[in-house]
Amino acid sequence: MGKLGGVAYGTYANYESGKRFPDAECLAKLYAAGVDVLYVISGVRNTANLTNVDSVLLEQFHRLDERAQRATMAMMQTYNSSV
């Protein structure tokens, strides 16, 4: 995420811990990379542009534990690389 936002690892770690907050330039870069900036700022997901299928998929993904999320992401990346 730090790379996407154009900031160093330590800077982004400070964002995650609440010691600092991302500036507009960082947020703009995250947005351009497809990050839900509303969620980054407020913890509320922006679902305005999601289809019903997208919403259900996202909800189910967030119910997975971290290990299952990583496995799901790896599976999707492998699939996308093969098509």
FIGU-488748 format. One record per residue (C-alpha): chain; x, y, z. Coordinates in steps of 0.5 Angstrom, whole numbers, plus 500, padded with zeros to 3 digits. Layout:
N
<drenlum chaine="A" X="X" Y="Y" Z="Z"/>
...
//
This chain:
83
<drenlum chaine="A" X="500" Y="500" Z="500"/>
<drenlum chaine="A" X="506" Y="505" Z="501"/>
<drenlum chaine="A" X="508" Y="504" Z="494"/>
<drenlum chaine="A" X="502" Y="505" Z="491"/>
<drenlum chaine="A" X="501" Y="511" Z="495"/>
<drenlum chaine="A" X="508" Y="514" Z="494"/>
<drenlum chaine="A" X="510" Y="513" Z="501"/>
<drenlum chaine="A" X="516" Y="510" Z="505"/>
<drenlum chaine="A" X="514" Y="503" Z="509"/>
<drenlum chaine="A" X="515" Y="507" Z="515"/>
<drenlum chaine="A" X="511" Y="513" Z="513"/>
<drenlum chaine="A" X="505" Y="508" Z="511"/>
<drenlum chaine="A" X="506" Y="504" Z="518"/>
<drenlum chaine="A" X="505" Y="510" Z="522"/>
<drenlum chaine="A" X="498" Y="511" Z="518"/>
<drenlum chaine="A" X="496" Y="504" Z="520"/>
<drenlum chaine="A" X="498" Y="505" Z="527"/>
<drenlum chaine="A" X="494" Y="512" Z="527"/>
<drenlum chaine="A" X="501" Y="516" Z="529"/>
<drenlum chaine="A" X="500" Y="520" Z="522"/>
<drenlum chaine="A" X="495" Y="521" Z="517"/>
<drenlum chaine="A" X="496" Y="520" Z="509"/>
<drenlum chaine="A" X="496" Y="527" Z="505"/>
<drenlum chaine="A" X="492" Y="529" Z="499"/>
<drenlum chaine="A" X="497" Y="527" Z="494"/>
<drenlum chaine="A" X="498" Y="520" Z="498"/>
<drenlum chaine="A" X="490" Y="519" Z="498"/>
<drenlum chaine="A" X="490" Y="521" Z="490"/>
<drenlum chaine="A" X="495" Y="516" Z="488"/>
<drenlum chaine="A" X="491" Y="510" Z="492"/>
<drenlum chaine="A" X="485" Y="512" Z="489"/>
<drenlum chaine="A" X="488" Y="512" Z="482"/>
<drenlum chaine="A" X="491" Y="505" Z="484"/>
<drenlum chaine="A" X="483" Y="503" Z="485"/>
<drenlum chaine="A" X="484" Y="503" Z="493"/>
<drenlum chaine="A" X="477" Y="505" Z="497"/>
<drenlum chaine="A" X="479" Y="512" Z="499"/>
<drenlum chaine="A" X="473" Y="513" Z="503"/>
<drenlum chaine="A" X="474" Y="507" Z="507"/>
<drenlum chaine="A" X="482" Y="509" Z="508"/>
<drenlum chaine="A" X="479" Y="515" Z="511"/>
<drenlum chaine="A" X="473" Y="513" Z="515"/>
<drenlum chaine="A" X="472" Y="506" Z="515"/>
<drenlum chaine="A" X="466" Y="506" Z="511"/>
<drenlum chaine="A" X="466" Y="502" Z="505"/>
<drenlum chaine="A" X="464" Y="506" Z="498"/>
<drenlum chaine="A" X="459" Y="501" Z="495"/>
<drenlum chaine="A" X="456" Y="506" Z="490"/>
<drenlum chaine="A" X="459" Y="503" Z="484"/>
<drenlum chaine="A" X="459" Y="495" Z="486"/>
<drenlum chaine="A" X="454" Y="491" Z="483"/>
<drenlum chaine="A" X="450" Y="486" Z="487"/>
<drenlum chaine="A" X="455" Y="480" Z="485"/>
<drenlum chaine="A" X="461" Y="485" Z="487"/>
<drenlum chaine="A" X="458" Y="486" Z="494"/>
<drenlum chaine="A" X="456" Y="479" Z="495"/>
<drenlum chaine="A" X="463" Y="477" Z="493"/>
<drenlum chaine="A" X="466" Y="482" Z="497"/>
<drenlum chaine="A" X="462" Y="481" Z="503"/>
<drenlum chaine="A" X="464" Y="474" Z="503"/>
<drenlum chaine="A" X="471" Y="475" Z="502"/>
<drenlum chaine="A" X="471" Y="479" Z="508"/>
<drenlum chaine="A" X="468" Y="474" Z="512"/>
<drenlum chaine="A" X="474" Y="469" Z="511"/>
<drenlum chaine="A" X="480" Y="469" Z="516"/>
<drenlum chaine="A" X="487" Y="472" Z="513"/>
<drenlum chaine="A" X="490" Y="465" Z="511"/>
<drenlum chaine="A" X="484" Y="464" Z="507"/>
<drenlum chaine="A" X="484" Y="471" Z="504"/>
<drenlum chaine="A" X="491" Y="470" Z="502"/>
<drenlum chaine="A" X="490" Y="463" Z="499"/>
<drenlum chaine="A" X="484" Y="466" Z="495"/>
<drenlum chaine="A" X="488" Y="472" Z="492"/>
<drenlum chaine="A" X="493" Y="467" Z="490"/>
<drenlum chaine="A" X="488" Y="463" Z="486"/>
<drenlum chaine="A" X="486" Y="469" Z="483"/>
<drenlum chaine="A" X="492" Y="472" Z="481"/>
<drenlum chaine="A" X="494" Y="465" Z="478"/>
<drenlum chaine="A" X="488" Y="464" Z="474"/>
<drenlum chaine="A" X="489" Y="471" Z="471"/>
<drenlum chaine="A" X="496" Y="470" Z="469"/>
<drenlum chaine="A" X="494" Y="464" Z="465"/>
<drenlum chaine="A" X="488" Y="467" Z="461"/>
//
